[in-house]
């Protein structure tokens, strides 16, 4: 009887493992099919959930689960081949696959589209030309200030500041900066800004991923599932 129970138990475990493997396969296939139906247009914005000390503070302070933002460089329905523009270390081109890998595990990017672009896709060549001419290579702004420059007098840009200043060059009704608040985590921000020997920029103008998410200038297209990368 003990031998029979052992055989049955082993068979049940093998069946469960095979079932879970099959379920994972079909879920992955479904996600891949869903991603195949998503089209990203040049000029679309993606909000990104990140997991880092400052990222978590930004998300808690602003009340949305996004601490980074990027702009889609060209129209495509192949997420594993898409390119985005971002301010990360410097303003640069980055494969979207890298953004997905950098995102917080278990969280999704959120897809937005400028409402003005719904009347017709913006020219990929125009986007590329403006990026290369005015933005590419500019340094990152760790101080999160709307008007800030480095010692070489190059404008410094943080992620959402870059996104909005870049997109605003194409909008008839541009997104304005708003007064920023740092009141939820006051002690954190005091310590953070002490490294720059400056006061917390409470009430100064700026843009956060939350500002973009809540703006009525952008159509909410919804979350993106993480695609399967070959």
Backbone torsions as a table, in degrees:
resi	resn	phi	psi	omega
1	UNK	NA	-41.5	178.7
2	UNK	-61.8	-43.1	178.7
3	UNK	-61.1	-43.2	179.7
4	UNK	-63.4	-41.6	178.6
5	UNK	-63.2	-38.9	179.4
6	UNK	-63.8	-42.2	178.7
7	UNK	-63.5	-43.8	179.8
8	UNK	-63.8	-42.3	-179.9
9	UNK	-62.7	-44.1	179.2
10	UNK	-63.0	-42.2	179.2
11	UNK	-62.8	-40.6	-179.8
12	UNK	-64.6	-42.1	179.0
13	UNK	-63.6	-43.7	178.8
14	UNK	-62.8	-40.6	179.2
15	UNK	-64.0	-41.2	179.6
16	UNK	-64.2	-43.3	179.5
17	UNK	-63.4	-41.6	178.2
18	UNK	-65.1	-37.9	179.9
19	UNK	-65.6	-43.7	179.7
20	UNK	-65.5	-39.2	177.6
21	UNK	-63.0	-43.6	178.8
22	UNK	-64.6	-41.1	179.2
23	UNK	-62.2	-44.0	178.4
24	UNK	-60.9	-41.8	-179.5
25	UNK	-61.7	-46.3	-177.6
26	UNK	-70.0	-35.4	176.1
27	UNK	-64.9	-42.1	179.0
28	UNK	-64.6	-42.0	179.0
29	UNK	-64.0	-40.0	178.6
30	UNK	-64.1	-41.4	178.6
31	UNK	-63.2	-40.3	179.8
32	UNK	-65.0	-40.4	178.1
33	UNK	-65.5	-39.9	179.6
34	UNK	-63.5	-44.0	178.6
35	UNK	-61.6	-34.2	-178.7
36	UNK	-64.3	-22.8	-179.2
37	UNK	-90.6	-2.2	179.9
38	UNK	-91.2	128.0	174.5
39	UNK	-112.0	125.4	173.5
40	UNK	-98.5	128.9	178.0
41	UNK	-98.1	149.6	173.0
42	UNK	-55.6	130.4	-178.9
43	UNK	95.6	-8.6	174.0
44	UNK	-65.4	156.3	179.5
45	UNK	-115.9	138.1	175.0
46	UNK	-119.3	127.2	175.2
47	UNK	-94.6	137.4	-169.5
48	UNK	-122.6	126.3	172.3
49	UNK	-83.0	124.6	179.1
50	UNK	-117.7	161.6	-179.8
51	UNK	-123.3	90.0	174.4
52	UNK	-148.5	170.7	-174.8
53	UNK	-58.0	-52.5	-179.1
54	UNK	-72.7	-37.2	179.7
55	UNK	-58.4	-46.8	-179.8
56	UNK	-63.1	-35.9	178.0
57	UNK	-66.7	-41.7	178.6
58	UNK	-60.8	-45.2	-178.2
59	UNK	-65.4	-40.6	178.9
60	UNK	-69.1	-39.5	-178.6
61	UNK	-66.5	-38.9	-173.6
62	UNK	-94.1	-14.1	174.9
63	UNK	81.4	15.4	173.9
64	UNK	-130.9	154.0	-175.0
65	UNK	-84.9	35.2	-177.7
66	UNK	-131.4	131.9	-179.4
67	UNK	-126.2	5.2	179.9
68	UNK	-145.7	157.3	178.8
69	UNK	-149.1	148.8	-178.1
70	UNK	-140.3	163.8	177.6
71	UNK	-115.0	134.3	178.2
72	UNK	-73.3	131.4	-173.9
73	UNK	-83.9	-31.2	-176.9
74	UNK	-152.2	157.3	-177.5
75	UNK	-75.5	131.0	-179.0
76	UNK	-162.9	154.1	170.4
77	UNK	-112.7	13.0	177.3
78	UNK	-110.3	94.6	-174.6
79	UNK	-62.1	-30.6	-178.6
80	UNK	-76.7	-3.2	177.0
81	UNK	-116.7	-1.8	-174.4
82	UNK	-71.8	152.0	176.8
83	UNK	-120.3	142.5	176.6
84	UNK	-126.9	162.6	171.1
85	UNK	-105.4	138.7	-179.4
86	UNK	-152.7	159.1	168.7
87	UNK	-101.5	105.4	-177.4
88	UNK	-151.5	96.9	-170.5
89	UNK	83.1	-51.1	170.4
90	UNK	-156.1	172.2	177.0
91	UNK	-79.2	123.4	-170.3
92	UNK	-156.5	171.5	171.4
93	UNK	-89.0	139.6	-178.4
94	UNK	-142.8	137.3	172.7
95	UNK	-62.2	137.4	178.3
96	UNK	-60.4	-30.1	178.4
97	UNK	-57.8	-35.6	178.5
98	UNK	-68.4	-36.4	178.7
99	UNK	-64.7	-43.6	177.7
100	UNK	-60.2	-41.6	-179.0
101	UNK	-69.2	-30.5	-179.6
102	UNK	-78.9	-24.2	-176.0
103	UNK	-64.0	155.7	179.8
104	UNK	-61.8	132.1	-176.7
105	UNK	-60.5	132.5	178.6
106	UNK	87.2	-6.5	179.0
107	UNK	-107.1	159.6	-177.2
108	UNK	-113.7	148.3	168.8
109	UNK	-70.0	153.4	178.9
110	UNK	-116.1	133.7	-171.5
111	UNK	-100.6	124.6	177.7
112	UNK	-125.7	152.7	176.7
113	UNK	-134.7	127.8	175.6
114	UNK	-55.3	127.8	-177.1
115	UNK	-59.1	-35.4	179.5
116	UNK	-63.0	-23.5	-178.3
117	UNK	-82.4	-9.0	-178.3
118	UNK	-69.3	-22.4	-180.0
119	UNK	-76.2	-12.0	179.9
120	UNK	168.7	136.0	-177.4
121	UNK	-62.2	139.2	176.9
122	UNK	-71.7	148.8	-177.0
123	UNK	-67.0	128.1	177.3
124	UNK	-63.2	-36.2	180.0
125	UNK	-67.7	-36.5	177.0
126	UNK	-65.2	-44.8	179.0
127	UNK	-60.1	-45.4	-178.8
128	UNK	-63.6	-41.9	-177.9
129	UNK	-64.7	-44.6	180.0
130	UNK	-65.3	-41.0	180.0
131	UNK	-61.1	-49.4	-176.9
132	UNK	-67.8	-35.7	-174.9
133	UNK	-78.3	-37.7	-169.5
134	UNK	-116.2	-20.1	-168.7
135	UNK	-125.3	-36.6	-171.8
136	UNK	-58.2	131.1	176.8
137	UNK	89.7	-5.9	178.2
138	UNK	-65.9	146.2	-175.8
139	UNK	-75.4	157.9	178.8
140	UNK	-79.6	147.3	-179.5
141	UNK	-107.8	100.2	178.6
142	UNK	-71.9	-13.0	-178.5
143	UNK	-89.2	-8.4	177.7
144	UNK	55.3	49.7	179.2
145	UNK	-110.5	142.0	-175.0
146	UNK	-68.3	-37.1	177.5
147	UNK	-124.4	103.5	-175.1
148	UNK	-150.0	143.1	-178.6
149	UNK	-135.9	157.9	176.6
150	UNK	-88.8	-175.3	-176.1
151	UNK	-67.0	-18.8	177.2
152	UNK	-92.3	8.9	179.8
153	UNK	66.5	25.9	172.3
154	UNK	-88.6	136.1	178.9
155	UNK	-64.7	132.1	175.1
156	UNK	-97.8	139.3	-176.0
157	UNK	-131.4	132.3	168.2
158	UNK	-90.9	171.7	-164.3
159	UNK	-56.8	-55.6	-176.0
160	UNK	-73.5	-26.9	174.0
161	UNK	-63.5	-46.7	176.8
162	UNK	-58.4	-48.2	-176.7
163	UNK	-55.8	-48.0	-176.0
164	UNK	-73.5	-42.3	178.7
165	UNK	-63.2	-35.1	177.6
166	UNK	-69.2	-51.6	-178.5
167	UNK	-65.0	-35.5	-179.0
168	UNK	-60.7	-24.1	179.1
169	UNK	-66.9	-15.4	-178.6
170	UNK	-110.2	-7.2	-174.4
171	UNK	-97.2	137.8	172.3
172	UNK	-74.2	-28.4	178.9
173	UNK	-119.1	82.3	-172.0
174	UNK	-69.5	156.2	177.5
175	UNK	-81.2	120.1	-178.6
176	UNK	-85.5	153.7	172.6
177	UNK	-69.6	157.7	-177.8
178	UNK	-129.2	160.0	176.4
179	UNK	-61.6	130.9	-178.4
180	UNK	-93.5	147.8	-179.4
181	UNK	-120.9	137.7	178.9
182	UNK	-128.7	35.0	-170.1
183	UNK	-89.3	-20.9	-177.3
184	UNK	-70.4	-40.7	-178.4
185	UNK	-120.3	59.7	-173.0
186	UNK	-58.3	-45.5	-178.4
187	UNK	-63.4	-40.1	178.2
188	UNK	-60.1	-48.3	-175.6
189	UNK	-70.1	-32.8	175.4
190	UNK	-62.1	-44.4	178.2
191	UNK	-66.6	-40.8	-179.1
192	UNK	-61.9	-48.0	-175.7
193	UNK	-78.4	-12.9	176.9
194	UNK	-65.4	-26.1	178.9
195	UNK	-68.3	-18.9	177.2
196	UNK	-102.0	5.4	-178.2
197	UNK	55.6	45.8	179.1
198	UNK	-144.1	162.2	178.9
199	UNK	-77.8	157.2	174.6
200	UNK	-61.9	128.6	-176.2
201	UNK	-77.2	51.5	-179.8
202	UNK	-59.6	128.3	176.7
203	UNK	82.8	-7.3	177.8
204	UNK	-75.8	155.8	-176.1
205	UNK	-70.8	146.1	177.9
206	UNK	-177.1	-175.6	179.7
207	UNK	-139.0	133.3	174.8
208	UNK	-117.8	165.7	172.5
209	UNK	-55.3	-32.5	178.3
210	UNK	-65.6	-37.1	177.2
211	UNK	-60.2	-44.5	179.9
212	UNK	-64.7	-45.1	-178.2
213	UNK	-59.9	-38.7	-175.2
214	UNK	-89.1	-7.6	-176.7
215	UNK	-69.8	144.0	176.5
216	UNK	-86.7	6.1	177.3
217	UNK	-88.9	-5.0	-176.1
218	UNK	-127.8	131.0	178.1
219	UNK	-80.3	129.3	178.0
220	UNK	-80.0	110.7	-179.3
221	UNK	-90.7	-17.7	175.8
222	UNK	109.7	174.4	-179.2
223	UNK	-74.1	153.0	176.5
224	UNK	-106.8	133.3	172.4
225	UNK	-75.4	147.2	176.0
226	UNK	-68.3	119.7	-177.9
227	UNK	-75.1	167.0	174.6
228	UNK	-87.2	120.8	-179.4
229	UNK	-98.3	133.5	179.4
230	UNK	-76.5	NA	NA
